Amino acid sequence: MSRVNFITHKGKQILEIDLSKCDEHGVVSTIAEARLVISRQPKGSLLTLTNVAESMYNGKVRDALHEYATANKPYVKAAALIGVSGLRKAMALALIAITGRRLMLFDTLEQARDWLTAQT
């Protein structure tokens, strides 16, 4: 089953990217799949939710995430991230600052989905 899927929440489509519990290869390959899906969407149209809970994080993953976030910026209206705590939270905040993305951090899937569907 794909880790990149559109879901409908409160009548709005959200692209969910599940990086949870992925090793380095899983993160990089899922990012590549998501990037392809995102690049086929109208600019400024997407709501995305990415789950990074318990996923591998190293230099290669960091670089892939930075490149991914930068490339997807024109297509994404709003983005949410779940599964971030501790040191990873600091790294996520740095990524947000570097890429200039509108990306919010949440503790739960439901909080993230609700926030995304409230974005206009």
Secondary structure as GFF3:
##gff-version 3
##sequence-region A 1 120
A	DSSP	beta_strand	4	9	.	.	.	ID=ss1
A	DSSP	beta_strand	12	18	.	.	.	ID=ss2
A	DSSP	alpha_helix	24	39	.	.	.	ID=ss3
A	DSSP	beta_strand	46	51	.	.	.	ID=ss4
A	DSSP	alpha_helix	59	72	.	.	.	ID=ss5
A	DSSP	three_ten_helix	73	75	.	.	.	ID=ss6
A	DSSP	beta_strand	76	82	.	.	.	ID=ss7
A	DSSP	alpha_helix	87	99	.	.	.	ID=ss8
A	DSSP	beta_strand	103	106	.	.	.	ID=ss9
A	DSSP	alpha_helix	109	117	.	.	.	ID=ss10
###
